[in-house]
Amino acid sequence: GIQVEQSPPDLILQEGANSTLRCNFSDSVNNLQWFHQNPWGQLINLFYIPSGTKQNGRLSATTVATERYSLLYISSSQTTDSGVYFCAVEYYNTDKLIFGTGTRLQVFP
Amino acid sequence: DAGVIQSPRHEVTEMGQEVTLRCKPISGHNSLFWYRQTMMRGLELLIYFNNNVPIDDSGMPEDRFSAKMPNASFSTLKIQPSEPRDSAVYFCASTMTGIGGYTFGSGTRLTVV
Protein backbone atom coordinates (compact mmCIF):
# COMPACT_ATOMS: atom_id res chain seq x y z
CA GLY A 1 0.00 0.00 0.00
CA ILE A 2 0.86 3.66 -0.06
CA GLN A 3 3.62 4.86 2.25
CA VAL A 4 3.42 8.22 4.01
CA GLU A 5 6.61 9.43 5.65
CA GLN A 6 6.96 12.54 7.75
CA SER A 7 10.06 14.36 8.87
CA PRO A 8 11.41 15.26 11.26
CA PRO A 9 9.83 12.91 13.80
CA ASP A 10 10.47 15.38 16.62
CA LEU A 11 11.03 19.11 16.68
CA ILE A 12 11.78 21.40 19.59
CA LEU A 13 11.52 25.15 19.09
CA GLN A 14 11.67 28.31 21.09
CA GLU A 15 8.70 30.61 20.80
CA GLY A 16 8.99 32.86 17.76
CA ALA A 17 10.99 30.46 15.62
CA ASN A 18 9.91 29.24 12.19
CA SER A 19 9.75 25.62 11.08
CA THR A 20 9.08 23.42 8.07
CA LEU A 21 7.53 19.97 8.29
CA ARG A 22 7.73 17.58 5.38
CA CYS A 23 5.48 14.80 4.12
CA ASN A 24 6.53 12.37 1.38
CA PHE A 25 4.15 9.85 -0.17
CA SER A 26 4.84 6.93 -2.43
CA ASP A 27 1.94 6.93 -4.89
CA SER A 28 -0.61 9.10 -6.64
CA VAL A 29 -3.19 10.60 -4.32
CA ASN A 30 -6.55 12.29 -4.64
CA ASN A 31 -5.89 14.74 -1.92
CA LEU A 32 -3.71 15.52 1.04
CA GLN A 33 -4.64 16.92 4.42
CA TRP A 34 -2.68 18.28 7.36
CA PHE A 35 -3.94 17.81 10.90
CA HIS A 36 -2.84 19.08 14.29
CA GLN A 37 -3.41 16.83 17.30
CA ASN A 38 -3.30 19.05 20.36
CA PRO A 39 -2.08 17.89 23.79
CA TRP A 40 -5.67 16.98 24.70
CA GLY A 41 -5.88 14.57 21.78
CA GLN A 42 -8.20 16.55 19.53
CA LEU A 43 -7.49 16.22 15.80
CA ILE A 44 -7.96 19.50 13.98
CA ASN A 45 -7.98 19.77 10.22
CA LEU A 46 -5.52 22.47 9.16
CA PHE A 47 -5.46 22.19 5.38
CA TYR A 48 -7.14 20.29 2.60
CA ILE A 49 -4.48 20.70 -0.08
CA PRO A 50 -4.27 18.26 -3.01
CA SER A 51 -1.99 20.69 -4.82
CA GLY A 52 -0.72 24.23 -4.72
CA THR A 53 -0.28 26.53 -1.76
CA LYS A 54 -2.66 27.70 0.94
CA GLN A 55 -2.21 30.03 3.90
CA ASN A 56 -4.09 30.40 7.14
CA GLY A 57 -2.61 32.93 9.50
CA ARG A 58 0.84 31.84 10.61
CA LEU A 59 0.47 28.48 8.90
CA SER A 60 0.86 27.69 5.24
CA ALA A 61 1.11 24.51 3.21
CA THR A 62 2.38 23.57 -0.22
CA THR A 63 1.76 20.30 -2.05
CA VAL A 64 3.66 19.29 -5.17
CA ALA A 65 1.65 16.26 -6.23
CA THR A 66 3.85 15.43 -9.24
CA GLU A 67 6.87 15.12 -6.94
CA ARG A 68 4.85 13.44 -4.16
CA TYR A 69 5.54 15.73 -1.26
CA SER A 70 3.94 18.38 0.86
CA LEU A 71 5.36 20.98 3.25
CA LEU A 72 3.78 22.64 6.26
CA TYR A 73 5.27 25.95 7.34
CA ILE A 74 4.79 27.35 10.81
CA SER A 75 5.98 30.91 11.31
CA SER A 76 6.49 32.75 14.59
CA SER A 77 5.67 29.61 16.55
CA GLN A 78 3.70 29.83 19.79
CA THR A 79 3.40 27.43 22.70
CA THR A 80 -0.13 26.64 21.56
CA ASP A 81 1.34 25.16 18.36
CA SER A 82 2.70 22.26 20.41
CA GLY A 83 1.33 18.82 19.60
CA VAL A 84 1.63 16.30 16.79
CA TYR A 85 1.23 17.27 13.15
CA PHE A 86 -0.07 14.60 10.82
CA CYS A 87 -0.07 14.43 7.09
CA ALA A 88 -2.76 12.20 5.57
CA VAL A 89 -3.27 11.20 1.97
CA GLU A 90 -6.27 9.83 0.17
CA TYR A 91 -5.59 6.88 -2.07
CA TYR A 92 -6.23 7.61 -5.72
CA ASN A 93 -9.85 6.81 -6.55
CA THR A 94 -10.80 5.80 -3.02
CA ASP A 95 -11.98 7.62 0.08
CA LYS A 96 -9.34 6.03 2.29
CA LEU A 97 -7.29 8.58 4.24
CA ILE A 98 -3.94 7.11 5.27
CA PHE A 99 -1.99 8.87 8.00
CA GLY A 100 1.73 9.37 8.36
CA THR A 101 3.51 8.77 11.64
CA GLY A 102 3.49 12.44 12.56
CA THR A 103 5.91 15.14 13.68
CA ARG A 104 5.86 15.91 17.38
CA LEU A 105 6.41 19.63 17.94
CA GLN A 106 7.24 21.20 21.28
CA VAL A 107 7.40 24.97 21.52
CA PHE A 108 8.94 26.44 24.67
CA PRO A 109 8.54 30.03 25.90
CA ASP B 1 -22.93 22.65 13.68
CA ALA B 2 -21.79 20.78 16.76
CA GLY B 3 -19.23 18.81 14.80
CA VAL B 4 -18.77 15.06 14.95
CA ILE B 5 -20.09 13.79 18.26
CA GLN B 6 -18.73 10.66 19.88
CA SER B 7 -19.82 8.91 23.03
CA PRO B 8 -18.73 7.95 25.53
CA ARG B 9 -15.57 10.04 25.96
CA HIS B 10 -14.03 7.42 28.22
CA GLU B 11 -14.85 3.77 28.71
CA VAL B 12 -13.29 1.35 31.15
CA THR B 13 -14.43 -2.22 30.89
CA GLU B 14 -13.38 -5.69 31.91
CA MET B 15 -11.99 -8.20 29.50
CA GLY B 16 -14.74 -10.22 27.87
CA GLN B 17 -17.37 -7.51 28.08
CA GLU B 18 -19.14 -6.01 25.08
CA VAL B 19 -18.27 -2.41 24.24
CA THR B 20 -20.28 -0.12 21.97
CA LEU B 21 -18.91 3.18 20.73
CA ARG B 22 -21.21 5.71 19.13
CA CYS B 23 -20.81 8.44 16.53
CA LYS B 24 -23.01 11.16 15.09
CA PRO B 25 -21.48 12.66 11.93
CA ILE B 26 -21.92 16.20 10.70
CA SER B 27 -25.29 16.67 9.05
CA GLY B 28 -24.97 16.49 5.27
CA HIS B 29 -21.71 14.55 5.26
CA ASN B 30 -21.98 11.33 3.26
CA SER B 31 -18.83 9.48 4.36
CA LEU B 32 -18.02 8.23 7.85
CA PHE B 33 -14.81 6.68 9.09
CA TRP B 34 -13.71 4.82 12.20
CA TYR B 35 -10.03 5.10 13.20
CA ARG B 36 -8.06 3.63 16.06
CA GLN B 37 -4.99 5.34 17.54
CA THR B 38 -2.32 3.58 19.58
CA MET B 39 1.27 4.46 20.38
CA MET B 40 2.55 1.40 18.55
CA ARG B 41 0.49 1.61 15.37
CA GLY B 42 -0.49 5.26 15.09
CA LEU B 43 -3.78 6.13 13.39
CA GLU B 44 -5.32 3.15 11.62
CA LEU B 45 -8.44 3.18 9.47
CA LEU B 46 -10.76 0.43 10.64
CA ILE B 47 -13.78 0.85 8.36
CA TYR B 48 -15.53 3.49 6.32
CA PHE B 49 -19.06 4.03 5.07
CA ASN B 50 -20.33 5.97 2.09
CA ASN B 51 -24.04 6.83 2.03
CA ASN B 52 -24.49 4.46 5.00
CA VAL B 53 -23.01 1.50 3.12
CA PRO B 54 -19.78 -0.14 4.37
CA ILE B 55 -17.23 0.29 1.60
CA ASP B 56 -14.01 -1.05 3.07
CA ASP B 57 -13.64 -2.96 6.33
CA SER B 58 -10.21 -4.38 5.61
CA GLY B 59 -8.81 -2.55 8.62
CA MET B 60 -11.09 -4.23 11.12
CA PRO B 61 -8.69 -6.31 13.18
CA GLU B 62 -10.83 -9.40 13.67
CA ASP B 63 -14.34 -10.76 13.92
CA ARG B 64 -14.73 -9.38 17.40
CA PHE B 65 -15.13 -5.97 15.80
CA SER B 66 -18.26 -4.91 13.94
CA ALA B 67 -19.63 -1.58 12.75
CA LYS B 68 -23.01 -0.42 11.58
CA MET B 69 -24.53 2.71 10.13
CA PRO B 70 -28.31 2.31 10.24
CA ASN B 71 -28.92 5.87 9.01
CA ALA B 72 -27.08 8.98 7.91
CA SER B 73 -26.85 10.41 11.41
CA PHE B 74 -25.63 7.49 13.49
CA SER B 75 -22.95 4.82 13.53
CA THR B 76 -21.72 2.29 16.07
CA LEU B 77 -18.52 0.34 16.52
CA LYS B 78 -18.91 -2.76 18.66
CA ILE B 79 -16.26 -4.97 20.21
CA GLN B 80 -17.43 -8.31 21.56
CA PRO B 81 -15.71 -9.75 23.52
CA SER B 82 -13.24 -7.01 24.39
CA GLU B 83 -9.57 -7.74 25.15
CA PRO B 84 -6.83 -5.65 26.82
CA ARG B 85 -5.08 -5.19 23.46
CA ASP B 86 -8.16 -3.31 22.23
CA SER B 87 -7.26 -0.45 24.57
CA ALA B 88 -6.82 2.64 22.39
CA VAL B 89 -8.45 5.89 21.39
CA TYR B 90 -11.16 5.35 18.80
CA PHE B 91 -11.99 8.26 16.52
CA CYS B 92 -14.91 8.80 14.22
CA ALA B 93 -14.63 11.24 11.31
CA SER B 94 -16.94 12.44 8.58
CA THR B 95 -16.69 14.32 5.30
CA MET B 96 -18.58 15.19 2.14
CA THR B 97 -16.79 13.08 -0.45
CA GLY B 98 -14.58 15.05 -2.79
CA ILE B 99 -15.45 18.41 -1.29
CA GLY B 100 -13.14 19.06 1.60
CA GLY B 101 -11.33 17.93 4.67
CA TYR B 102 -12.32 15.42 7.27
CA THR B 103 -13.76 16.45 10.62
CA PHE B 104 -12.86 14.27 13.56
CA GLY B 105 -14.77 13.71 16.75
CA SER B 106 -13.12 14.05 20.15
CA GLY B 107 -12.54 10.31 20.37
CA THR B 108 -13.39 7.59 22.85
CA ARG B 109 -10.59 6.45 25.11
CA LEU B 110 -11.17 2.74 25.71
CA THR B 111 -9.39 0.87 28.47
CA VAL B 112 -9.93 -2.87 28.78
CA VAL B 113 -8.66 -4.34 32.05
Contacts between the chains, C-beta under 8 A, distances in Angstrom:
chain1	res1	chain2	res2	distance
A	30	B	98	8.0
A	33	B	101	5.1
A	33	B	102	6.6
A	35	B	104	7.7
A	41	B	89	6.4
A	41	B	106	7.5
A	41	B	107	5.9
A	41	B	109	7.8
A	42	B	104	7.6
A	42	B	106	6.0
A	42	B	107	7.8
A	43	B	91	6.6
A	43	B	93	7.9
A	43	B	104	4.0
A	43	B	107	7.9
A	44	B	104	7.9
A	45	B	101	4.1
A	45	B	102	6.2
A	45	B	103	6.4
A	45	B	104	7.5
A	47	B	101	7.5
A	48	B	100	5.1
A	48	B	101	3.8
A	86	B	43	7.0
A	88	B	43	7.9
A	88	B	102	7.9
A	94	B	56	7.4
A	95	B	31	5.5
A	95	B	33	8.0
A	95	B	48	6.0
A	95	B	50	6.3
A	95	B	55	6.8
A	95	B	95	7.9
A	95	B	97	6.0
A	96	B	45	6.0
A	96	B	48	6.9
A	96	B	56	6.4
A	97	B	33	7.0
A	97	B	45	6.8
A	97	B	93	7.9
A	97	B	102	6.2
A	98	B	45	7.0
A	99	B	35	8.0
A	99	B	42	6.2
A	99	B	43	4.1
A	101	B	42	5.5
A	102	B	42	7.0
